Amino acid sequence: MGATYAFNLTGGAAMTKRIMIILTLCFFISMSAMVATSDAATVYGGSKIVGIDQAQRTITFKTKEGQTWTLPVADPNVLNHQIAKGDDVTIELDLNDRIIKVLKMSDAPPAAPIQQDER
C-alpha cells in the first residue's frame, strides 16, 4: 500500500520556522536599506558667508538661526566658486561636517510662479 499524507493548513512547526526565518531576513534587509538611505547631507539654507580662509581651506558662515560655524571644505574647488564675504548662500555638508557645496542664493533657480484658477 502507498503512503498517505495529510494536508495540514496550519503548516505545523516546520512551516512556522520557515515563516519566522523569512520575516527575520526581511527585517534585516529593510534595516540595511534604511542605513543606506540615511547618508543624506545636512543643508543650511539662508546662511551668510562670514569669512573664507583659503590657506586653511575653511568657510565661516552664519545660519539663519544665528549660529556661526567654521568648517573645512571637502574639495578645495569649492573655494574657487565665486563666493565672497556677505553672500547669502545655501551650504551643504557631508556626514563628516565638511562643506561639499556652496550655492549662492542668486544662483538658485527661481521658484515657478503659482497659478490660481479664476472662477
Steps between C-alpha positions, in 0.01 A plus 500: 500500500608855433577758760231752579571861582268730687451851370555741790400866457685618811832374369622373833828586672713473183286756315505737801881486508518576128269798536700634795825468304349681200361778720835539677686525169251758372546703817881504471487583130269793567728622784802497270303699241416760766867540589590551135235769454594690818827623345337830403705815545403788728386816326508852646278719285485874553857523631742791458875473430695659786849411381704286263846373596677377186809383691306290752237405239214599728184703465338682789126551465208614712179300486157658487460390864802715592760227557849562358695203365853469362531177306750352255413441138507143370626609159726809460321577173201614707709806590551580130131578449416867505403533863596787722450632849142619545348271235168335582551129437380148556771278652496122462704276734603137479476258792844614626383865526707606199357747252428328170296768324442876524215641296452875483140604540525701178611179320198305622233449237191709568192325625229443243213746530188368664203515269156535648182408321259785448145398566 
